[in-house]
Amino acid sequence: MNVDLDKAYWIGLLVSVVLPVLVGLVTTRVTNSGLKGVLLLALSTLNGFLVELGAPGPDYDFQTAVVLSLVAFGTGVLAHFGLWKPAGVSTKAQEVGSKATTPTAV
């Protein structure tokens, strides 16, 4: 089996895996999980459309961009619950965001 995907698709897949950590960095632990999900969906959609824009070829395919967005969102959710959360990376990413907004005691 020979998988021959363009570089843009591989970069998009890598970004999809890292997106949950990015969401953790820009949100805090008290942020509603629904809002985090919407943010992940928005970033995944942006990722899918940018990957299709960066893919080589003469035409931009809207349907492919939608499919890439769905794959990016699914990959992000799976990476969060299967990799980042069990490894503690999600918690650490949110602690980084909360340190920046929480005043320290004197």
MODELLER restraints for C-alpha pairs under 7 A, 6 or more apart:
rsr = mdl.restraints
at = mdl.atoms
rsr.add(forms.Gaussian(group=physical.xy_distance, feature=features.Distance(at['CA:6:A'], at['CA:55:A']), mean=6.90, stdev=0.5))
rsr.add(forms.Gaussian(group=physical.xy_distance, feature=features.Distance(at['CA:8:A'], at['CA:51:A']), mean=5.70, stdev=0.5))
rsr.add(forms.Gaussian(group=physical.xy_distance, feature=features.Distance(at['CA:8:A'], at['CA:54:A']), mean=5.98, stdev=0.5))
rsr.add(forms.Gaussian(group=physical.xy_distance, feature=features.Distance(at['CA:8:A'], at['CA:55:A']), mean=5.36, stdev=0.5))
rsr.add(forms.Gaussian(group=physical.xy_distance, feature=features.Distance(at['CA:9:A'], at['CA:51:A']), mean=6.28, stdev=0.5))
rsr.add(forms.Gaussian(group=physical.xy_distance, feature=features.Distance(at['CA:12:A'], at['CA:47:A']), mean=6.48, stdev=0.5))
rsr.add(forms.Gaussian(group=physical.xy_distance, feature=features.Distance(at['CA:12:A'], at['CA:51:A']), mean=5.84, stdev=0.5))
rsr.add(forms.Gaussian(group=physical.xy_distance, feature=features.Distance(at['CA:13:A'], at['CA:72:A']), mean=6.73, stdev=0.5))
rsr.add(forms.Gaussian(group=physical.xy_distance, feature=features.Distance(at['CA:16:A'], at['CA:44:A']), mean=6.77, stdev=0.5))
rsr.add(forms.Gaussian(group=physical.xy_distance, feature=features.Distance(at['CA:16:A'], at['CA:72:A']), mean=4.96, stdev=0.5))
rsr.add(forms.Gaussian(group=physical.xy_distance, feature=features.Distance(at['CA:16:A'], at['CA:75:A']), mean=5.96, stdev=0.5))
rsr.add(forms.Gaussian(group=physical.xy_distance, feature=features.Distance(at['CA:16:A'], at['CA:76:A']), mean=5.19, stdev=0.5))
rsr.add(forms.Gaussian(group=physical.xy_distance, feature=features.Distance(at['CA:17:A'], at['CA:75:A']), mean=6.20, stdev=0.5))
rsr.add(forms.Gaussian(group=physical.xy_distance, feature=features.Distance(at['CA:17:A'], at['CA:76:A']), mean=5.24, stdev=0.5))
rsr.add(forms.Gaussian(group=physical.xy_distance, feature=features.Distance(at['CA:17:A'], at['CA:79:A']), mean=5.64, stdev=0.5))
rsr.add(forms.Gaussian(group=physical.xy_distance, feature=features.Distance(at['CA:19:A'], at['CA:40:A']), mean=6.88, stdev=0.5))
rsr.add(forms.Gaussian(group=physical.xy_distance, feature=features.Distance(at['CA:19:A'], at['CA:76:A']), mean=6.16, stdev=0.5))
rsr.add(forms.Gaussian(group=physical.xy_distance, feature=features.Distance(at['CA:20:A'], at['CA:40:A']), mean=6.69, stdev=0.5))
rsr.add(forms.Gaussian(group=physical.xy_distance, feature=features.Distance(at['CA:20:A'], at['CA:76:A']), mean=5.89, stdev=0.5))
rsr.add(forms.Gaussian(group=physical.xy_distance, feature=features.Distance(at['CA:20:A'], at['CA:80:A']), mean=5.79, stdev=0.5))
rsr.add(forms.Gaussian(group=physical.xy_distance, feature=features.Distance(at['CA:21:A'], at['CA:90:A']), mean=6.01, stdev=0.5))
rsr.add(forms.Gaussian(group=physical.xy_distance, feature=features.Distance(at['CA:21:A'], at['CA:93:A']), mean=6.28, stdev=0.5))
rsr.add(forms.Gaussian(group=physical.xy_distance, feature=features.Distance(at['CA:23:A'], at['CA:36:A']), mean=6.69, stdev=0.5))
rsr.add(forms.Gaussian(group=physical.xy_distance, feature=features.Distance(at['CA:23:A'], at['CA:39:A']), mean=6.95, stdev=0.5))
rsr.add(forms.Gaussian(group=physical.xy_distance, feature=features.Distance(at['CA:23:A'], at['CA:40:A']), mean=6.49, stdev=0.5))
rsr.add(forms.Gaussian(group=physical.xy_distance, feature=features.Distance(at['CA:24:A'], at['CA:90:A']), mean=6.04, stdev=0.5))
rsr.add(forms.Gaussian(group=physical.xy_distance, feature=features.Distance(at['CA:24:A'], at['CA:93:A']), mean=5.17, stdev=0.5))
rsr.add(forms.Gaussian(group=physical.xy_distance, feature=features.Distance(at['CA:24:A'], at['CA:94:A']), mean=4.85, stdev=0.5))
rsr.add(forms.Gaussian(group=physical.xy_distance, feature=features.Distance(at['CA:25:A'], at['CA:93:A']), mean=4.98, stdev=0.5))
rsr.add(forms.Gaussian(group=physical.xy_distance, feature=features.Distance(at['CA:25:A'], at['CA:94:A']), mean=5.42, stdev=0.5))
rsr.add(forms.Gaussian(group=physical.xy_distance, feature=features.Distance(at['CA:25:A'], at['CA:96:A']), mean=6.46, stdev=0.5))
rsr.add(forms.Gaussian(group=physical.xy_distance, feature=features.Distance(at['CA:25:A'], at['CA:97:A']), mean=5.37, stdev=0.5))
rsr.add(forms.Gaussian(group=physical.xy_distance, feature=features.Distance(at['CA:26:A'], at['CA:97:A']), mean=6.15, stdev=0.5))
rsr.add(forms.Gaussian(group=physical.xy_distance, feature=features.Distance(at['CA:27:A'], at['CA:94:A']), mean=6.37, stdev=0.5))
rsr.add(forms.Gaussian(group=physical.xy_distance, feature=features.Distance(at['CA:27:A'], at['CA:97:A']), mean=6.29, stdev=0.5))
rsr.add(forms.Gaussian(group=physical.xy_distance, feature=features.Distance(at['CA:28:A'], at['CA:94:A']), mean=5.17, stdev=0.5))
rsr.add(forms.Gaussian(group=physical.xy_distance, feature=features.Distance(at['CA:28:A'], at['CA:97:A']), mean=5.80, stdev=0.5))
rsr.add(forms.Gaussian(group=physical.xy_distance, feature=features.Distance(at['CA:28:A'], at['CA:98:A']), mean=5.53, stdev=0.5))
rsr.add(forms.Gaussian(group=physical.xy_distance, feature=features.Distance(at['CA:29:A'], at['CA:94:A']), mean=5.91, stdev=0.5))
rsr.add(forms.Gaussian(group=physical.xy_distance, feature=features.Distance(at['CA:40:A'], at['CA:73:A']), mean=6.93, stdev=0.5))
rsr.add(forms.Gaussian(group=physical.xy_distance, feature=features.Distance(at['CA:41:A'], at['CA:73:A']), mean=5.83, stdev=0.5))
rsr.add(forms.Gaussian(group=physical.xy_distance, feature=features.Distance(at['CA:44:A'], at['CA:69:A']), mean=5.42, stdev=0.5))
rsr.add(forms.Gaussian(group=physical.xy_distance, feature=features.Distance(at['CA:44:A'], at['CA:72:A']), mean=5.23, stdev=0.5))
rsr.add(forms.Gaussian(group=physical.xy_distance, feature=features.Distance(at['CA:44:A'], at['CA:73:A']), mean=5.13, stdev=0.5))
rsr.add(forms.Gaussian(group=physical.xy_distance, feature=features.Distance(at['CA:45:A'], at['CA:69:A']), mean=4.48, stdev=0.5))
rsr.add(forms.Gaussian(group=physical.xy_distance, feature=features.Distance(at['CA:47:A'], at['CA:69:A']), mean=6.52, stdev=0.5))
rsr.add(forms.Gaussian(group=physical.xy_distance, feature=features.Distance(at['CA:48:A'], at['CA:65:A']), mean=5.24, stdev=0.5))
rsr.add(forms.Gaussian(group=physical.xy_distance, feature=features.Distance(at['CA:48:A'], at['CA:66:A']), mean=6.68, stdev=0.5))
rsr.add(forms.Gaussian(group=physical.xy_distance, feature=features.Distance(at['CA:48:A'], at['CA:68:A']), mean=4.57, stdev=0.5))
rsr.add(forms.Gaussian(group=physical.xy_distance, feature=features.Distance(at['CA:48:A'], at['CA:69:A']), mean=4.00, stdev=0.5))
rsr.add(forms.Gaussian(group=physical.xy_distance, feature=features.Distance(at['CA:48:A'], at['CA:72:A']), mean=6.58, stdev=0.5))
rsr.add(forms.Gaussian(group=physical.xy_distance, feature=features.Distance(at['CA:49:A'], at['CA:65:A']), mean=4.81, stdev=0.5))
rsr.add(forms.Gaussian(group=physical.xy_distance, feature=features.Distance(at['CA:49:A'], at['CA:69:A']), mean=6.79, stdev=0.5))
rsr.add(forms.Gaussian(group=physical.xy_distance, feature=features.Distance(at['CA:52:A'], at['CA:60:A']), mean=6.71, stdev=0.5))
rsr.add(forms.Gaussian(group=physical.xy_distance, feature=features.Distance(at['CA:52:A'], at['CA:64:A']), mean=6.98, stdev=0.5))
rsr.add(forms.Gaussian(group=physical.xy_distance, feature=features.Distance(at['CA:52:A'], at['CA:65:A']), mean=5.42, stdev=0.5))
rsr.add(forms.Gaussian(group=physical.xy_distance, feature=features.Distance(at['CA:53:A'], at['CA:60:A']), mean=6.40, stdev=0.5))
rsr.add(forms.Gaussian(group=physical.xy_distance, feature=features.Distance(at['CA:84:A'], at['CA:90:A']), mean=5.51, stdev=0.5))
